[in-house]
Amino acid sequence: MGLLAWVMMGLSIWHFAIFVPDRFWGGIVGSFLCAIVGAVIVGFILAGFSIPTNDSITIANALEAIPGALLGLGFAYALGVQRGNPALEL
């Protein structure tokens, strides 16, 4: 259940990517994957390299994934800017 909480938190943070110009590496799909992977990796590290079970999950387990999702989105954005993805003009 801890892994599901991390993935869902990464997904919810990913939805805020619409507020920045789409310069992500791989577009919106790349930002989605980076947010999910970042949330799971950092959640796994902060949980002590174990996945919380049904008996030991708390709201804090879901909150552990927020820094990872933000780092993943930042990584995807920085990589997209470095590769020269132009910002879409409206």
Backbone as CSV, one residue per row, in Angstrom:
resi,resn,N_x,N_y,N_z,CA_x,CA_y,CA_z,C_x,C_y,C_z
1,MET,0.817,-1.191,0.000,0.000,0.000,0.000,0.862,1.256,0.000
2,GLY,2.044,1.170,0.563,2.926,2.323,0.573,3.333,2.731,-0.832
3,LEU,3.600,1.754,-1.675,3.959,2.042,-3.062,2.807,2.714,-3.793
4,LEU,1.599,2.262,-3.548,0.424,2.884,-4.155,0.270,4.331,-3.682
5,ALA,0.524,4.587,-2.416,0.437,5.953,-1.891,1.476,6.850,-2.548
6,TRP,2.690,6.349,-2.753,3.726,7.152,-3.397,3.370,7.455,-4.844
7,VAL,2.875,6.463,-5.557,2.498,6.666,-6.960,1.342,7.658,-7.072
8,MET,0.354,7.540,-6.229,-0.788,8.456,-6.273,-0.386,9.887,-5.912
9,MET,0.541,10.036,-4.988,1.008,11.373,-4.642,1.819,11.960,-5.789
10,GLY,2.641,11.168,-6.429,3.374,11.638,-7.605,2.434,12.046,-8.720
11,LEU,1.377,11.290,-8.900,0.374,11.616,-9.912,-0.340,12.913,-9.585
12,SER,-0.652,13.124,-8.332,-1.361,14.351,-7.961,-0.465,15.578,-8.102
13,ILE,0.808,15.456,-7.768,1.733,16.574,-7.939,1.961,16.845,-9.423
14,TRP,1.973,15.814,-10.236,2.173,15.961,-11.680,1.094,16.838,-12.310
15,HIS,-0.097,16.817,-11.770,-1.175,17.623,-12.333,-0.869,19.118,-12.291
16,PHE,0.001,19.547,-11.392,0.361,20.959,-11.316,1.342,21.374,-12.410
17,ALA,1.783,20.435,-13.229,2.707,20.756,-14.321,2.043,21.613,-15.398
18,ILE,0.730,21.724,-15.369,0.064,22.549,-16.377,0.299,24.032,-16.142
19,PHE,0.811,24.409,-14.965,1.017,25.812,-14.642,2.359,26.352,-15.113
20,VAL,3.208,25.518,-15.693,4.495,25.968,-16.225,4.519,25.678,-17.721
21,PRO,5.332,26.413,-18.485,5.413,26.138,-19.924,5.874,24.701,-20.183
22,ASP,5.348,24.100,-21.217,5.651,22.697,-21.510,7.004,22.579,-22.202
23,ARG,8.045,22.625,-21.400,9.400,22.435,-21.915,9.996,21.155,-21.345
24,PHE,9.154,20.285,-20.823,9.617,19.052,-20.203,10.240,18.128,-21.242
25,TRP,11.242,17.373,-20.803,11.826,16.347,-21.652,10.775,15.269,-21.867
26,GLY,10.458,14.982,-23.088,9.443,13.981,-23.397,8.031,14.518,-23.313
27,GLY,7.880,15.825,-23.166,6.553,16.423,-23.103,5.821,16.058,-21.826
28,ILE,4.529,15.984,-21.919,3.711,15.726,-20.740,3.877,14.280,-20.259
29,VAL,4.164,13.370,-21.179,4.386,11.975,-20.787,5.713,11.836,-20.048
30,GLY,6.742,12.545,-20.513,8.030,12.523,-19.829,7.933,13.081,-18.419
31,SER,7.170,14.175,-18.269,7.004,14.741,-16.932,6.217,13.791,-16.031
32,PHE,5.240,13.101,-16.598,4.470,12.113,-15.840,5.382,11.003,-15.304
33,LEU,6.193,10.451,-16.185,7.073,9.350,-15.780,8.112,9.802,-14.760
34,CYS,8.680,10.978,-14.960,9.687,11.477,-14.015,9.077,11.763,-12.647
35,ALA,7.856,12.282,-12.608,7.208,12.555,-11.323,6.918,11.251,-10.576
36,ILE,6.444,10.248,-11.285,6.133,8.966,-10.645,7.408,8.287,-10.148
37,VAL,8.418,8.227,-11.003,9.663,7.559,-10.621,10.339,8.298,-9.470
38,GLY,10.354,9.632,-9.523,10.944,10.406,-8.433,10.219,10.194,-7.122
39,ALA,8.892,10.157,-7.164,8.107,9.947,-5.949,8.390,8.572,-5.339
40,VAL,8.477,7.561,-6.174,8.715,6.207,-5.663,10.128,6.074,-5.098
41,ILE,11.113,6.634,-5.794,12.497,6.503,-5.326,12.702,7.229,-4.000
42,VAL,12.255,8.467,-3.912,12.445,9.218,-2.667,11.591,8.638,-1.543
43,GLY,10.375,8.196,-1.849,9.550,7.547,-0.835,10.203,6.292,-0.295
44,PHE,10.809,5.531,-1.189,11.508,4.307,-0.781,12.701,4.638,0.112
45,ILE,13.430,5.693,-0.235,14.586,6.088,0.577,14.141,6.595,1.942
46,LEU,13.131,7.464,1.970,12.679,8.031,3.242,11.990,7.006,4.139
47,ALA,11.482,5.936,3.561,10.842,4.894,4.354,11.855,3.881,4.887
48,GLY,13.119,4.128,4.661,14.139,3.213,5.184,14.359,2.011,4.304
49,PHE,14.248,2.180,2.996,14.473,1.124,2.003,13.550,-0.072,2.196
50,SER,12.320,0.217,2.575,11.296,-0.820,2.652,9.955,-0.199,2.269
51,ILE,9.066,-1.005,1.781,7.747,-0.529,1.383,6.777,-0.793,2.536
52,PRO,6.116,0.253,3.043,5.182,0.060,4.160,4.028,-0.868,3.774
53,THR,3.643,-1.719,4.705,2.541,-2.656,4.474,1.219,-2.029,4.898
54,ASN,0.144,-2.781,4.760,-1.185,-2.281,5.129,-1.275,-1.887,6.600
55,ASP,-0.582,-2.595,7.457,-0.675,-2.343,8.894,0.094,-1.109,9.341
56,SER,1.114,-0.720,8.594,1.977,0.363,9.062,1.878,1.643,8.234
57,ILE,0.914,1.745,7.340,0.832,2.936,6.497,0.086,4.058,7.220
58,THR,0.619,5.278,7.059,0.007,6.479,7.627,-0.019,7.555,6.558
59,ILE,-0.595,8.702,6.889,-0.622,9.816,5.938,0.792,10.318,5.673
60,ALA,1.685,10.145,6.627,3.073,10.573,6.443,3.756,9.803,5.315
61,ASN,3.341,8.565,5.084,3.917,7.793,3.996,3.613,8.423,2.641
62,ALA,2.420,8.924,2.478,2.073,9.593,1.219,2.817,10.910,1.080
63,LEU,3.004,11.620,2.188,3.697,12.905,2.142,5.179,12.760,1.845
64,GLU,5.740,11.582,2.081,7.146,11.336,1.773,7.435,11.451,0.282
65,ALA,6.440,11.274,-0.551,6.645,11.265,-1.995,6.649,12.653,-2.609
66,ILE,6.228,13.673,-1.889,6.143,15.013,-2.464,7.505,15.538,-2.923
67,PRO,8.553,15.466,-2.096,9.851,15.962,-2.583,10.343,15.208,-3.815
68,GLY,10.093,13.925,-3.869,10.534,13.135,-5.017,9.811,13.515,-6.290
69,ALA,8.512,13.762,-6.190,7.758,14.168,-7.375,8.228,15.529,-7.866
70,LEU,8.504,16.438,-6.944,8.997,17.758,-7.342,10.396,17.674,-7.944
71,LEU,11.235,16.827,-7.378,12.566,16.632,-7.961,12.483,16.005,-9.343
72,GLY,11.589,15.049,-9.519,11.404,14.424,-10.822,10.913,15.417,-11.865
73,LEU,9.954,16.261,-11.489,9.475,17.284,-12.419,10.566,18.290,-12.735
74,GLY,11.332,18.683,-11.721,12.437,19.605,-11.956,13.495,19.011,-12.874
75,PHE,13.769,17.728,-12.705,14.729,17.044,-13.571,14.237,17.013,-15.009
76,ALA,12.976,16.667,-15.211,12.424,16.603,-16.562,12.414,17.979,-17.216
77,TYR,12.114,19.008,-16.448,12.093,20.367,-16.990,13.500,20.833,-17.344
78,ALA,14.458,20.602,-16.437,15.833,21.020,-16.696,16.418,20.292,-17.900
79,LEU,16.130,19.027,-18.027,16.624,18.263,-19.170,15.991,18.752,-20.465
80,GLY,14.712,19.099,-20.422,14.054,19.632,-21.611,14.596,20.981,-22.019
81,VAL,14.885,21.843,-21.056,15.462,23.156,-21.359,16.868,22.987,-21.914
82,GLN,17.631,22.073,-21.336,18.997,21.834,-21.801,19.005,21.332,-23.242
83,ARG,18.034,20.509,-23.596,17.971,19.977,-24.957,17.349,20.947,-25.949
84,GLY,16.901,22.089,-25.453,16.416,23.130,-26.350,14.950,23.046,-26.718
85,ASN,14.139,22.420,-25.882,12.712,22.390,-26.162,12.150,23.803,-26.067
86,PRO,11.538,24.312,-27.127,11.017,25.683,-27.071,9.727,25.728,-26.264
87,ALA,9.505,26.870,-25.621,8.256,27.062,-24.900,7.139,27.323,-25.910
88,LEU,5.991,26.744,-25.689,4.851,26.969,-26.574,4.289,28.347,-26.316
89,GLU,4.077,29.097,-27.370,3.501,30.429,-27.223,2.029,30.376,-27.587
90,LEU,1.245,31.012,-26.770,-0.189,31.022,-27.012,-0.611,32.296,-27.696
